[in-house]
Structures are given as structure tokens and as C-alpha cells.
Amino acid sequence: MYHHKKHIFFDLDHTIWDFDRNAEETLNELYHTYDLCSLGLNSCADFITTYTENNHQLWADYHLGKITKDFLRSERFSKTFIQLGIQPEKVPHQFENDYVNISPTKTNLFDGAEEVLGYLQQKYTLHIISNGFKETTLTKMDLSNLNPYFEHVIISEDVGVNKPNPLIFEYALDKAQARKSESIMIGDSLEADVYGAMGFGMDTIFFNPLRKDKPADVESEISHLRELLQLF
């Protein structure tokens, strides 16, 4: 279906690097390190669920330029603790820094990632376009041994705009010396990855492991990375 393509651009978090699984491992560790039960947080699962909901919403706002990186990082845990009944003065403010230091060292990838990337790399030139923070993105790529698969890693902080802004896709294609017609974007975010690339004029594949309802105007979707083996 996409054999004519030459360049494949991937999102990183929630597409190749399993953000939620790695976050859950990190939060389980920190729940015990900080003895959050003693603060009144009796359920680690509830803590993780509440954090995940807040983090996803804040990242959606960050993609759209509604909030800054600093606001996201200052808000996601403080909001979670306060929602769960912790008084502001008792919120462990070092928690965010410890999370940011530990989480990128986790190396859980989506099932089939290495197999699929190894296959695609033999036939296409692969790139990353990420809205993730630069220092954490580079750590994830390095420790998860992803760098050998990708020609370029384009990070929004370097470009100065986030997906879905068309300027980041223009920058990525210029960097790769690629044409729109020979390029495709694969990612989990409808707003940032799919509609961002579509608005720029690139073909897209929606990575939808949770099998959310697919909008009618989104042409292609997969729920597992191995489906790419049949498309390329």
C-alpha cells in the first residue's frame, strides 16, 4: 500500500516508546520511595490513574501551544496530589524532578517495535518527530537503543514549534531532503501527528492501540506495529 514511500516519520512517545507503561513503572517505584501511603494516598493504582489523566490533558494543551513546558512540569503532579486530597504544603515538590530523571531510563517499547523498525530500515529511511522534551527524548532514544534505526531525530524544542504546527513538518522534510509525496507520518495523536501531517499535505497512519473510534476523515489506522509489515 505504501511501497512507493521513501521516508517514514514516527512519533516516539505512545507510538514506539511505551510512555504509559514506563510511567507506571516509575510511579510505582516513587510511590514507595516517597511512602505516599503515609500521606493518605492508600492506592497506588488510583494515584497512577489520576496522574495519567492529568498528564494526557496537559500534553494535549502543550501540543497546541496553550501551555509551556515549565507549566506542564509544575502542574501535572501538584494537580494530581491536590485532587487526591493532599494539602498543597505537603506536596513533595522533588517528586517531579525524580520522575523526570527516572522515567526516561525505562526501556519498554511497544510490542514488535524492534522487529518492525529493523524491517522498515532495510527499505526506507526512518526519522523521529517528537514533541517530547529534548533532554528526555535523547535519553529515551539512547537507553532504548533506538538511535541506530533513525536518520534524524527532530525535536520540537529545537525547531521552536510543536506538532501540529506545519512548520515542524516542513523542517523535518527539509532536514531529510524528502518530498511530501514520498513521506508518511505515523503517530498516536490525532491532533498532533495525524491532523498535523494531514494539514501539511503528508499521508498519515493513525497508531491506535487502544482502538478508539477512528474519525471518518482519517484514512489509515493500525492497532499493532506489526501491521506495518503488511503495509510497507
C-alpha positions in Angstrom: 0.0 0.0 0.0 2.8 2.4 0.8 5.7 0.7 -1.1 6.3 4.0 -3.0 7.3 5.9 0.1 10.9 6.6 0.8 10.8 8.3 4.2 8.8 7.3 7.3 8.4 9.7 10.1 7.5 8.3 13.5 6.3 9.8 16.7 8.2 8.5 19.7 6.1 8.6 22.9 3.0 6.4 22.8 4.0 5.1 19.4 7.3 3.4 19.8 8.4 4.1 23.4 5.6 2.9 25.7 5.1 6.0 27.7 2.3 4.8 29.9 4.0 1.5 30.8 7.3 3.3 31.6 5.5 5.9 33.6 3.6 3.3 35.6 6.9 1.5 36.5 8.4 4.8 37.6 5.4 5.9 39.6 5.2 2.5 41.4 8.8 3.0 42.4 8.3 6.6 43.6 5.1 5.7 45.4 7.1 3.5 47.7 10.2 5.8 47.8 8.1 8.7 49.0 5.9 6.5 51.2 2.8 8.2 49.7 0.6 5.9 51.7 1.7 7.8 54.8 0.4 11.0 53.2 -3.0 9.4 52.8 -2.7 8.0 49.3 -3.7 4.5 50.0 -3.9 3.3 46.4 -1.0 3.4 44.1 -3.3 2.5 41.2 -5.6 5.5 41.9 -2.6 7.7 42.0 -1.3 6.5 38.6 -4.8 6.7 37.0 -5.3 10.3 38.2 -1.8 11.3 37.1 -2.2 9.7 33.7 -5.5 11.6 33.1 -3.9 14.9 34.1 -0.7 14.3 32.2 -2.5 13.4 28.9 -4.7 16.5 29.1 -1.7 18.8 29.8 0.3 17.2 27.0 -2.7 17.9 24.7 -2.6 21.5 25.7 1.2 21.6 25.2 0.9 20.2 21.7 -1.5 23.1 20.9 0.8 25.7 22.4 -1.7 26.5 25.2 0.8 25.9 28.0 4.6 25.9 28.4 6.9 23.1 29.2 7.5 24.6 32.7 3.8 24.9 33.4 3.3 21.3 32.3 6.0 20.0 34.6 5.0 22.1 37.6 1.3 21.3 37.3 0.9 17.6 36.5 1.9 16.2 39.9 0.8 19.1 42.1 -2.6 18.9 40.5 -2.7 15.1 41.0 -1.7 15.3 44.7 -4.2 18.1 45.4 -7.0 16.3 43.6 -6.4 13.2 45.7 -6.7 15.3 48.9 -3.1 16.2 49.8 -2.7 19.7 51.2 -0.5 21.9 49.0 2.1 22.4 51.7 2.5 18.6 51.9 3.0 18.0 48.2 6.5 16.5 47.7 8.0 19.1 45.3 11.1 17.0 44.4 8.7 14.3 43.0 8.6 15.8 39.5 12.4 16.0 39.3 12.8 12.4 40.4 10.2 11.3 37.9 11.8 13.2 35.0 15.2 11.7 35.9 13.9 8.1 36.3 11.2 7.7 33.6 13.4 8.2 30.5 15.7 5.5 31.7 12.9 2.9 31.3 13.2 0.9 28.1 9.7 -0.6 27.5 8.8 -0.3 23.8 5.5 -1.3 22.1 5.4 -4.9 21.2 7.1 -5.6 17.9 8.9 -2.2 17.7 12.4 -3.5 17.1 11.3 -6.2 14.6 9.2 -3.6 12.6 11.9 -0.9 12.7 14.5 -3.4 11.6 12.4 -4.5 8.7 11.5 -1.0 7.6 15.0 0.3 7.9 16.1 -2.0 5.2 13.7 -0.5 2.7 13.1 3.1 3.9 14.7 6.0 5.7 13.3 6.4 9.1 13.0 9.6 11.2 11.5 10.7 14.5 9.4 13.8 15.0 8.8 14.3 18.7 7.1 17.0 20.9 8.9 15.5 23.9 11.3 17.5 25.9 14.8 17.4 24.3 16.8 16.0 27.3 14.3 13.2 28.0 13.8 12.3 24.3 17.6 11.9 23.8 17.9 9.7 26.9 15.0 7.5 25.8 16.5 7.1 22.3 19.9 6.2 23.7 19.0 3.8 26.5 16.3 2.1 24.4 18.8 1.5 21.6 16.7 3.3 19.1 19.3 5.6 17.5 20.6 3.1 15.0 17.2 2.9 13.3 16.7 6.6 12.6 18.4 9.0 10.3 17.2 12.1 12.0 15.5 12.9 15.4 13.6 16.1 15.1 12.6 17.5 18.5 10.1 20.4 18.8 12.2 22.3 21.3 14.9 22.5 18.7 12.5 23.7 16.0 10.7 26.2 18.1 7.2 24.9 17.3 5.2 21.7 18.3 3.3 19.3 16.1 0.6 20.0 14.7 2.2 23.3 13.5 3.1 22.7 9.8 6.5 24.4 10.3 7.8 21.3 12.2 6.8 19.0 9.3 8.4 21.4 6.8 11.6 21.5 8.9 11.6 17.7 9.1 11.2 17.2 5.4 13.9 19.8 4.7 16.2 18.0 7.1 15.6 14.7 5.5 15.7 16.1 2.0 12.3 14.4 1.4 9.2 15.3 -0.7 5.7 15.2 0.8 4.6 12.6 -1.8 7.3 10.2 -0.7 6.9 10.7 3.0 4.4 9.4 5.7 3.8 10.2 9.3 2.9 7.5 11.9 1.7 8.5 15.4 -0.8 8.1 18.1 -2.0 11.6 18.5 -4.9 12.6 16.2 -4.3 16.3 16.8 -0.6 16.4 16.7 0.5 13.6 14.4 -2.4 12.8 12.2 -4.2 16.0 11.6 -0.9 17.9 11.8 0.7 15.9 9.0 -2.6 15.9 7.0 -2.8 19.6 7.2 0.7 19.9 5.9 -0.1 17.6 3.0 1.5 14.3 4.1 0.0 10.9 4.2 -0.5 9.5 7.7 -1.2 6.3 9.7 -3.0 6.6 13.0 -1.4 4.3 15.6 -4.5 3.3 17.7 -3.5 0.5 20.2 -6.5 1.4 22.4 -8.9 1.0 19.5 -10.5 4.4 19.9 -13.2 5.4 17.4 -11.5 6.4 14.2 -12.7 9.7 12.7 -14.1 9.3 9.2 -11.6 11.7 7.7 -8.6 9.5 8.9 -7.8 7.1 6.1 -5.4 4.6 7.7 -5.0 3.2 11.2 -3.3 0.3 12.9 -3.7 -1.1 16.4 -0.4 -3.0 16.4 3.0 -2.0 15.0 3.4 -5.4 13.2 0.5 -4.3 10.9 3.1 -2.1 9.3 4.8 -5.2 7.9 1.8 -5.7 5.6 1.6 -2.0 4.5 5.2 -1.5 3.5 
